[in-house]
Amino acid sequence: MARLHVNVERKIGEIHPHLYGQFIEHLDGCIYGGIFEPGSPLSDEHGFRRDVLAAVRDLRVPITRWPGGNFASGYHWLDGVGPQRRARPELAWQDIEPNTFGTDEFIAWCRAAGCEPYICLNMGNGTMDEALAWVEYCNRPGGTYYADLRRANGHEQPHAVKYWGLGNEIWGDFQIGHKRAADYAFMARDWAKVLKRLDPEIKLIACGGTGNMPATRWDLEVLEQTAPFIDYTALHYYWGPRGDDPYYGCLAGAYDFERYLRYVEGLIEAVRRDQHIHHPIFISIDEWNVAYHTGEHRQPYNLRDALADALFIHMMQRHCRTVKMANLAQTVNVIAPIMTSPEGMFLQTIYWPLWLAANLCGPVLVDCWADVEAWQVEWMPGVEMPYLDAVATLDEERCVLVLSVVNAHAADEIETELVVRGADVGLQAVVWTLWADSADARNSFEAPECVKPVRSEVTLGRPAAYTFPAHSQTVLQLSLV
């Protein structure tokens, strides 16, 4: 029998709500026809899809990143404000951008969704003056040109945008305005110091590297230059089936990224130490998701992909002392948990791990580990991954201990003894199970509920034990007595 250990007395850190954020970009139906569809019977008076808003609210999304993504590196925000909107050729994704959804619409959507806005600045073909004007437009109360322009556009009160990204993936030669690390680092440092003169209260997120390629030289050079002025560094990671076994190869993605994440954590502390920097620098994983890279953005997801995302969420929760923000890419239609059509929507399998985390997990991470057999993949030699991947969180206000457990075994259920130290738990547990007969099961417009969590109540017994189904995620809510 496997054994799952929890030590309630050993509190690891606080999980910031921003860990469960989202990302929207002007790409293939994410904005237009996704969250924004004026004239549709499914939309409200602002053009926002009511069904999408309800699904986002149910995820308790705390923060949303916009306008990109690659789109941000060619976006000129003045085209998208005021009564006269200017359509432009959009060169990141080779489309026409009508600019009917701009800054004011994004802020209004965030308010309607109950989330905080996070704007990514154009450091591709944009200028410092353009960035300063955008912050002025959003954050100054009035008395200056761009603040008064906002007021003239019908928004008397400042939008109060706190989070601003210093560009998107500038390390990539596919990016508009691609730069070498040294060039970006000096540019980002210069922008950051001036932006904070305009508004000292904003939080700045530097463009860090990616777990998809060797990027640590980029991370070091950027951190060495920008550390005095930034509050976060942004990391990106996409993954999918890899190697000889597509099931385990996909689930291994979280562990692959974690190796890179640990290195960046060390770089941050080394730079802070060397430069005597006292303010914390956190990590924002502001693009992440399973992505097959087939060229098809409207990707259908199965249960295996949901479990891979659940493992990634577990990984971020375990690193909660450094990872303080994350944004799933993307919210609607583009490698997305929510899929729409003119007639309706459905929730993909990957919606549910985020829902379970945001709605059920507590804010405090406590120590948790499993005594269980491990699995490996050939492309990560020497890295052992437990068949039971678990995190334990504490909700002290409700006196609830929450265990989130992924049984990664493709075929076997795992009977497990639950050993809790530092607290007594009740015999009765509320259980949420995300499972299907096959790891290939998926949802669709025709069958929208093939894969979704099922709630039940169980009596655990003494000693406490639970059997976790094969290829499943299980969330156990245990009352502290």
PEVEN-V205534 format. One record per residue. RES is the residue in one small letter. PHI is phi in degrees with one decimal (none if undefined). Layout:
res=RES phi=PHI
res=RES phi=PHI
This chain:
res=m phi=none
res=a phi=-73.3
res=r phi=-136.0
res=l phi=-112.1
res=h phi=-103.2
res=v phi=-133.1
res=n phi=-115.6
res=v phi=-66.0
res=e phi=-74.6
res=r phi=-98.5
res=k phi=-85.9
res=i phi=-84.1
res=g phi=172.8
res=e phi=-96.8
res=i phi=-88.2
res=h phi=-72.9
res=p phi=-57.2
res=h phi=-63.8
res=l phi=-61.8
res=y phi=-107.1
res=g phi=-80.3
res=q phi=-129.4
res=f phi=-140.6
res=i phi=-125.9
res=e phi=-140.6
res=h phi=-76.8
res=l phi=-155.9
res=d phi=46.4
res=g phi=87.9
res=c phi=-71.1
res=i phi=-87.5
res=y phi=-80.4
res=g phi=89.5
res=g phi=-108.6
res=i phi=-85.3
res=f phi=-132.7
res=e phi=-148.0
res=p phi=-57.6
res=g phi=89.6
res=s phi=-76.1
res=p phi=-64.0
res=l phi=-89.6
res=s phi=-103.4
res=d phi=-87.5
res=e phi=-65.7
res=h phi=-93.1
res=g phi=90.0
res=f phi=-85.9
res=r phi=-63.6
res=r phi=-67.1
res=d phi=-67.3
res=v phi=-68.3
res=l phi=-57.6
res=a phi=-63.3
res=a phi=-67.1
res=v phi=-67.7
res=r phi=-62.4
res=d phi=-65.0
res=l phi=-78.5
res=r phi=54.0
res=v phi=-62.3
res=p phi=-90.9
res=i phi=-155.4
res=t phi=-132.1
res=r phi=-93.8
res=w phi=-161.3
res=p phi=-96.4
res=g phi=-172.0
res=g phi=78.0
res=n phi=-55.0
res=f phi=-56.7
res=a phi=-62.7
res=s phi=-74.9
res=g phi=-130.7
res=y phi=-92.7
res=h phi=-113.7
res=w phi=-63.4
res=l phi=-65.8
res=d phi=-66.1
res=g phi=-113.4
res=v phi=-131.1
res=g phi=84.0
res=p phi=-74.7
res=q phi=-104.5
res=r phi=-93.2
res=r phi=-109.0
res=a phi=-73.0
res=r phi=-135.9
res=p phi=-62.5
res=e phi=-105.6
res=l phi=-94.1
res=a phi=-68.1
res=w phi=-114.1
res=q phi=56.2
res=d phi=-142.7
res=i phi=-108.9
res=e phi=-99.4
res=p phi=-76.7
res=n phi=64.5
res=t phi=-75.4
res=f phi=-111.5
res=g phi=-129.8
res=t phi=-58.4
res=d phi=-66.2
res=e phi=-68.1
res=f phi=-61.4
res=i phi=-62.4
res=a phi=-62.2
res=w phi=-65.2
res=c phi=-60.3
res=r phi=-62.6
res=a phi=-66.3
res=a phi=-81.8
res=g phi=78.6
res=c phi=-123.8
res=e phi=-89.4
res=p phi=-84.2
res=y phi=-132.7
res=i phi=-106.4
res=c phi=-97.3
res=l phi=-74.9
res=n phi=-84.6
res=m phi=-105.8
res=g phi=-87.3
res=n phi=-111.6
res=g phi=-90.1
res=t phi=-122.0
res=m phi=-61.4
res=d phi=-61.5
res=e phi=-63.6
res=a phi=-65.3
res=l phi=-60.8
res=a phi=-63.7
res=w phi=-65.7
res=v phi=-63.6
res=e phi=-60.7
res=y phi=-57.8
res=c phi=-81.0
res=n phi=-116.1
res=r phi=-83.9
res=p phi=-69.4
res=g phi=162.8
res=g phi=88.3
res=t phi=-129.4
res=y phi=-56.1
res=y phi=-76.6
res=a phi=-65.4
res=d phi=-71.2
res=l phi=-62.8
res=r phi=-58.9
res=r phi=-62.7
res=a phi=-63.6
res=n phi=-83.1
res=g phi=99.1
res=h phi=-124.2
res=e phi=-63.6
res=q phi=-89.4
res=p phi=-59.0
res=h phi=-75.1
res=a phi=54.3
res=v phi=-84.0
res=k phi=-90.5
res=y phi=-107.0
res=w phi=-133.4
res=g phi=-92.3
res=l phi=-88.2
res=g phi=88.1
res=n phi=-129.6
res=e phi=45.5
res=i phi=-64.5
res=w phi=-68.1
res=g phi=-93.1
res=d phi=-72.5
res=f phi=-79.4
res=q phi=-85.1
res=i phi=-62.2
res=g phi=78.8
res=h phi=-50.0
res=k phi=-134.9
res=r phi=-73.1
res=a phi=-55.8
res=a phi=-62.5
res=d phi=-67.4
res=y phi=-62.7
res=a phi=-60.3
res=f phi=-69.2
res=m phi=-65.6
res=a phi=-64.5
res=r phi=-60.9
res=d phi=-66.3
res=w phi=-60.1
res=a phi=-61.9
res=k phi=-66.2
res=v phi=-78.2
res=l phi=-58.9
res=k phi=-75.7
res=r phi=-69.6
res=l phi=-68.8
res=d phi=-143.7
res=p phi=-66.3
res=e phi=-87.3
res=i phi=-73.0
res=k phi=-110.8
res=l phi=-109.7
res=i phi=-116.3
res=a phi=-75.8
res=c phi=-81.6
res=g phi=-82.6
res=g phi=-93.4
res=t phi=-142.3
res=g phi=-76.8
res=n phi=-88.7
res=m phi=-156.8
res=p phi=-60.6
res=a phi=-133.0
res=t phi=-69.4
res=r phi=-64.6
res=w phi=-58.8
res=d phi=-58.3
res=l phi=-64.3
res=e phi=-65.4
res=v phi=-67.5
res=l phi=-63.2
res=e phi=-61.3
res=q phi=-89.0
res=t phi=-98.8
res=a phi=-51.4
res=p phi=-63.4
res=f phi=-117.8
res=i phi=-97.9
res=d phi=-113.8
res=y phi=-143.4
res=t phi=-118.6
res=a phi=-98.1
res=l phi=-118.2
res=h phi=-124.7
res=y phi=-159.7
res=y phi=-124.9
res=w phi=-154.4
res=g phi=-158.4
res=p phi=-57.8
res=r phi=-151.0
res=g phi=84.4
res=d phi=-74.2
res=d phi=-118.0
res=p phi=-63.3
res=y phi=-67.8
res=y phi=-70.3
res=g phi=-63.0
res=c phi=-75.3
res=l phi=-65.2
res=a phi=-74.5
res=g phi=-55.4
res=a phi=-61.5
res=y phi=-72.7
res=d phi=-63.9
res=f phi=-64.1
res=e phi=-61.4
res=r phi=-61.9
res=y phi=-67.8
res=l phi=-58.1
res=r phi=-60.8
res=y phi=-65.0
res=v phi=-65.5
res=e phi=-56.7
res=g phi=-65.9
res=l phi=-61.0
res=i phi=-59.3
res=e phi=-67.5
res=a phi=-64.7
res=v phi=-66.9
res=r phi=-61.7
res=r phi=-66.6
res=d phi=-64.8
res=q phi=-100.0
res=h phi=55.1
res=i phi=-91.7
res=h phi=-93.1
res=h phi=-77.6
res=p phi=-71.7
res=i phi=-120.8
res=f phi=-97.3
res=i phi=-113.6
res=s phi=-116.0
res=i phi=-91.8
res=d phi=-91.9
res=e phi=-146.8
res=w phi=-158.0
res=n phi=169.1
res=v phi=-66.4
res=a phi=-146.6
res=y phi=-81.2
res=h phi=56.6
res=t phi=-93.9
res=g phi=92.4
res=e phi=-95.4
res=h phi=-76.6
res=r phi=-85.7
res=q phi=-81.2
res=p phi=-80.2
res=y phi=-108.7
res=n phi=-111.7
res=l phi=-63.0
res=r phi=-54.7
res=d phi=-65.1
res=a phi=-63.2
res=l phi=-66.4
res=a phi=-62.4
res=d phi=-67.0
res=a phi=-61.5
res=l phi=-63.5
res=f phi=-66.6
res=i phi=-61.9
res=h phi=-55.7
res=m phi=-59.9
res=m phi=-65.4
res=q phi=-61.2
res=r phi=-65.6
res=h phi=-103.0
res=c phi=-66.3
res=r phi=-72.9
res=t phi=-115.3
res=v phi=-88.0
res=k phi=-113.7
res=m phi=-154.6
res=a phi=-154.1
res=n phi=-137.3
res=l phi=-63.6
res=a phi=-105.5
res=q phi=-119.9
res=t phi=-71.0
res=v phi=-132.3
res=n phi=69.9
res=v phi=-103.4
res=i phi=35.4
res=a phi=-124.8
res=p phi=-77.2
res=i phi=-118.8
res=m phi=-118.9
res=t phi=-121.1
res=s phi=-139.2
res=p phi=-59.9
res=e phi=-99.3
res=g phi=174.3
res=m phi=-154.4
res=f phi=-144.9
res=l phi=-102.4
res=q phi=-76.7
res=t phi=-58.1
res=i phi=-73.0
res=y phi=-62.9
res=w phi=-76.8
res=p phi=-59.8
res=l phi=-66.5
res=w phi=-61.3
res=l phi=-61.2
res=a phi=-67.9
res=a phi=-70.6
res=n phi=-96.2
res=l phi=-117.2
res=c phi=-70.8
res=g phi=-82.4
res=p phi=-84.9
res=v phi=-117.8
res=l phi=-84.6
res=v phi=-118.2
res=d phi=-64.9
res=c phi=-156.5
res=w phi=-152.6
res=a phi=-120.0
res=d phi=-95.7
res=v phi=-159.2
res=e phi=-64.8
res=a phi=-115.8
res=w phi=-127.5
res=q phi=-139.4
res=v phi=-123.6
res=e phi=-68.8
res=w phi=-89.1
res=m phi=-128.9
res=p phi=-62.2
res=g phi=85.3
res=v phi=-98.8
res=e phi=-99.7
res=m phi=-120.9
res=p phi=-72.6
res=y phi=-62.6
res=l phi=-105.0
res=d phi=-104.9
res=a phi=-133.8
res=v phi=-129.1
res=a phi=-121.4
res=t phi=-127.6
res=l phi=-119.1
res=d phi=-111.0
res=e phi=-69.2
res=e phi=-63.9
res=r phi=-95.4
res=c phi=55.8
res=v phi=-128.8
res=l phi=-102.3
res=v phi=-116.6
res=l phi=-109.1
res=s phi=-109.2
res=v phi=-131.4
res=v phi=-104.2
res=n phi=-89.1
res=a phi=-79.9
res=h phi=-63.9
res=a phi=-67.7
res=a phi=-125.2
res=d phi=-111.7
res=e phi=-72.9
res=i phi=-129.3
res=e phi=-75.5
res=t phi=-139.0
res=e phi=-84.6
res=l phi=-103.4
res=v phi=-111.8
res=v phi=-111.6
res=r phi=-108.0
res=g phi=85.5
res=a phi=-165.4
res=d phi=-100.2
res=v phi=-115.2
res=g phi=-72.5
res=l phi=-74.3
res=q phi=-85.9
res=a phi=-133.9
res=v phi=-92.6
res=v phi=-122.1
res=w phi=-115.4
res=t phi=-122.8
res=l phi=-103.8
res=w phi=-160.4
res=a phi=-150.2
res=d phi=-57.5
res=s phi=-126.4
res=a phi=-69.1
res=d phi=-89.0
res=a phi=-63.5
res=r phi=-145.1
res=n phi=-97.5
res=s phi=-158.0
res=f phi=-60.4
res=e phi=-78.1
res=a phi=-135.5
res=p phi=-76.5
res=e phi=-125.9
res=c phi=-65.4
res=v phi=-125.8
res=k phi=-159.6
res=p phi=-67.9
res=v phi=-115.8
res=r phi=-93.8
res=s phi=-149.3
res=e phi=-127.7
res=v phi=-134.4
res=t phi=-105.4
res=l phi=-82.2
res=g phi=84.1
res=r phi=-131.1
res=p phi=-69.0
res=a phi=-67.1
res=a phi=-149.7
res=y phi=-151.6
res=t phi=-105.4
res=f phi=-92.0
res=p phi=-63.9
res=a phi=-60.1
res=h phi=35.9
res=s phi=-146.8
res=q phi=-117.7
res=t phi=-127.3
res=v phi=-115.9
res=l phi=-105.8
res=q phi=-105.7
res=l phi=-113.8
res=s phi=-78.3
res=l phi=-86.7
res=v phi=-119.4
